[in-house]
Amino acid sequence: MKLTHFVRAVVAFIAAASSLVSLSADVVDVKGGARIVGKVAKIDDGKVLVATDYAGDITIKQSEVVAITTDAPVAVRFANGTRIDGKVAPAGDGRVKVANSEGEFTSEIAKVAASWAAGGKDPQIVALDRSWAYEAAVDVNGKTGNKSQLGTAASIRATLKGLSDTLQFYTAYDRQETDRLKSADQFKAGVDYQSNFAGRNSWYVRDEGGFDRIKDIELYNVAAFGIGYDLIKAPKHTLTGRFGLSFRYEGYKNPATTDVKSAGLDFGFSHRYELADSLIVNRLTVVPTFEDFNNYRLAHESFYEIPLANPNWKLRLGVSNDYNSKPGRGVEKMDTGYFTRLVLNWR
């Protein structure tokens, strides 16, 4: 008898503990009688995300949900635009009630447009906000002995990104010396603006200028505008193609080389792929002139980026190519560079 009483007491204790856990957790009831106990992280895009200790994050179709209960206040926005912060409770017949000290609001579960942490900013408004992101990169390499070599490169990029447009400012400088003779002396600065006006379609305008003293270019400038199309458009994977008109100028120091002053076309591709903990980026532009389509300039850059112990710091490994189909006298058409750079990102 004593053993029976002990077992009953243990069962009663477990049941009471389970009840307390259930009371301190959110509950989502779905069609068919299933019940998910955890924490309702958010409701968005017709899905209810529940965080659980036993199965991780569980995503449930909102159309399958028949009741929602939260143990703490959350922010809820309904389809008609009404927002209320409060505890959520079932109201019967596929409806929910959100209540706080000032009142309550009842509606169908299907008409819950979104939910998030109480007191927080509406994700829909956050998505519309523009925010700046900054990047600075530097690399230094060199050697002494039979040959002496010193190379330095630095770049800065500032990006203002919104829901439907992106503005970028960037600048970079590269200088290399081998046995005290310059093998690279290049500077560039530019601005690029893109606006997605409809779905995958966009328009853009860009301008880049600078010099390349090794290639005898005292000053160059490329100004272009046109349209773009997102061949791939996913949260972590994008591929955008561009086509437009341009004006290209290249002024050479050597008077025997004819300066380039011509309108032309502008072609470009931009690819970005975010992996679990790394990043792949590819950029390509080609600018041929109307006066001579065989006279064009191609710029390419590809890199792989991995985070360091501090996620704001990253290591970038890449290759760049600068091709001029009709360079100055005594200058090679193609310049290829390989780099390993330390990158700092911040907002």
N, C-alpha and C positions, 0 to 999 in steps of 0.2 A: 504493500500500500504506500509506504514511504517513497519507494522508487517511482510509483505511478504519479504521486503528487509532485515529485521533483521534475519529472518529464513534462507534466502539465504546466508547471511554473516556467520552465525553460521556453516551452512553446509560446506561452502567453507573453513572456518577455520579448521574444523575437518578433511576435506579431505587433506588440506595442512599439518596438523600435522601428519596425518597418513602416508603421503608421506615421511615426514622427518624421521619418525620412521623406515619406510621400507628402506630408504636410509642408515640408520645407523645400519642395521641388515643384517645378512646373510639370503640367500634365497635358499631353495632346492625345485626344481620342480620335481614332480613324474609323472609316467604314469597315464593317466586318468584326468590330469589337476589340481590335487591338488597342493597347494603351502604351504610349511612349512617355517615360518619366525621365526628366532631365532638366535642362535649362533652355528655354526658347531664346536662341541667340538673335534671330531676326526673322522677319517675314519680308520677302522681296521677290518680285518677278514670278508670282504664282507659286512660290515654294516656301515651306516652313523649315527652318534649320534648327534642329534640337541638338544641343551638346550633351553627351552622356558620358558617365565614367566607365560604363561597361561595353560600349560599342563605338566610342568616338562620336563624331558628328554624323547625325542622321538627317537626310533631306527628304521631306515628305511633300507630295503634291498637295497644294492648298485645296484643290477640288475634292481630295479624299478625307479632309479633316471635318469632323462633326462637332468637336468641342475643344476649347483651349482654356486652361487655367494657369495663372501665374501666381507665385507666392510673393512677388514684389512688383512695384510699379514699373511699367514700361511705357515707351512712347508709341502711340498708334496713330497712323494717318489712314483715313478712309477714302474711298473712291471719290466722294464729293468734296474732298479737300479738308474736311474736319480733322483736327489733331487734338488728341487728349492724352495726358499722361496719367496712368493709374493702373490698378490691378485689373487683370482680365479674368472674367468668369463666364461660364456657359449661361446662355439665356434661353436654351431650348430651341428645337426645330432648326438646328444649324445656324444659330445666332450666337453672338458674343456680347458681353456687357463690359465696358471699361468704366470704372468708377474711381473717383477721388473725393476729397473733402468738399469740393465745389459742386459736384453733381455726377451724372453718369450719361453715357451715350451707348445706345444699343443698335446693332446692325447685323446684317448677314456676314458670315465668315468670308464668303466670296467677295465681299465689298471692302475687305481689309486690304488696302493698297501696300502698306509697309509697316514694319515695326522695328524699333531699335532701342538702345539704352535710354532710360528715362532721363530727361533733362538735356539730352544730346541734340546736336544739330541734325535736321532732316537730311538724310543721304541724298535726296533729290536736289537739295539746295547746295550741298557740298560738291556734288558732281558738276554744278554750274560754275562754281568758284574757280577762278584762275589762280595758279600758284607758281612761284618761282622755284626752280631747281638749279643748282650750280655745280660745276665740275672744274677741277684744276688737275692737270697732269704734268709730270716732269720726269725726265730721264737723263742721266749723265753716264757716259761711258768713256773709257780711255785706257791707254797702255803706254809703257815706256820700255826702252831696250833698243833692239835693232831698228824699230820704228817707234815714233812717238805719235800718239793719236788722242784727241780730246773731242768729244761730241756732247752737245747739250741741246735739249729740245724741251719746250714748254708750251702748254696750250690752256686756254680758259674757254668755257662755254656756259652761257646763261640761257635757260629755257623757261619761258612763260607758257604754261599749258592750261588750256581750258577744255570744256567738253567737246567743242567743235573746232577749235583752232589752236595753232602752236606758233609761237614766235621764238626764234633763236638768234642769239648774238654769239659770235665765236672769233677767236684769234689764236694764232700759233706762230712760233718762231723756231727755226731749226738751224743750227750752226755746227759744222764739223771741220776739224783741222787735222791734217795728216802731215807729219814732218814740217809743221808750221805753215803749211799751205792750205788754204781754205778749199774744202771739197764740198761744202754745202753752206749756203747763206741765203735763207729763204724766210720770208715773212708773209702772212696773209691775215686778213680780217674780213668778216662778212656778216650778213644778216639774211635770215630766211623766214618768211611768213607763209603759213599754209592754213586755209580755211575750208573745212568740210561743209559744203553747203547743202548736200543731199546724199544721204546714204554713204556709198563708197566714193562719191565724186567730190573733188576739191579743186580749188584754184590756188595758185602760189605766185609769189614774187620773191626774187632773191638778188643779192648783189655781193660780189666778192672782189677784193682788190689786194694788191701787195707787190712784192718784187722778188726776183730770183737772180741774184748777182752772178752765180756760177753759170747760169744759162744766158747771161748778158741782158736780162730783162730788167730795165730800170723801173718800169711800172706796168702793171697789167690790171685790167678790170673786166669783169663779166657781169652784165646786168641782164636779167631774164624774167619772164613771166609766162604763165601758161596754165594748163589744167593737169589734174592728177587723178589717178584711179587706184583704189585699194584692191589689188589682186588677192591679197589675204588680209582679213581684218578680224582679228581675235584679240582678247585681252592681253595675251602674252606673245602673240605672233602677228607681225604685220609685214606686208610687202607692198610698196607703193611705187607705181610707175608714173613718170611725168613726161609731158611733151609741151613745148612752148617755143617762143621766139626769144632771141637774145641779141645783145650787141657786145662785141668782143674787141678789146683794145690791148695791144702789146707794143710798148715802146722799147726799142733796143738801143743800147749804148753805142754799139758799132754802127757807124753811118752806112756801112756797106750792106747791112741787113735791113730789109724793108719792114717798116712798122705795119702791124695789123690793125686796121680800122674798118670793121665790117659788121653789118647785121647778119644774123644767122639763125640756126635752130638751137634748141636746148632739149637734150634727152637726159633722163635720170632714173635711177632705181635706188630705193632705200629699203633695206631689210633689217628687221630687228626680231630676235627670237630669245625669249627669256626662258631659261631652263630652271630646274629646281633651285640651284645655288650659283648659277653662272649666266653669262650673257654673250650672245653672238650678234655682231653688227656688220653689215656690208653696205657700202655706199659707192655709187658710180655715177659720174656725169660725163657727157660727151657734148662738145660745142663745136659744130662745123659752121663755116662761114658761107654766105650766099655767093660771094665772089668766087670762091673755089671750095667745093665740097671736100676736096682732098686735103684742105687745110683745116685741121681740127685739133682740139685739145681734149685729152681724156684724163680724168682724175679718178682714182680708185683708192679705197681704204677698206680693209677687213681686219677685224680683231676679235679675240676671245678674252673675256674678262671674268675673273674669279675673285670672290671676296676674301679679305684677310681676317684676322682674329676680330678686329674692329670692323663691322660691316660697312662703315663709311669709307674705309680704305680698301682699294682693290688693286689687283695686279692685271695689267693689260698686255697681251701678246698679240702682235699684229704685223701686217705688211701693207705698204702703200706704193702706188705706182702713179707716176706723172709722165704722160706721153704727149709730145708735141710733134705732129706729123711733119711740120716744116719749121724746125728750130733755127736759131741763129747760127752763123758761120762757126764751124769748129765745135759744135755742141751735139752731143748724142741725143737721139729722139726720146729714149726711155730712161727714166730714173726710177730705180726700185729701192725702197728702204724697208728694213726690218727693225722692229722696235719692241722693247720691254719697258713699260711705263708704270709708275706709281700714280694712282688716281685717287683723288679725294672728292667725295660727293657730299653735299649738304643742302639744306633748305633754309 
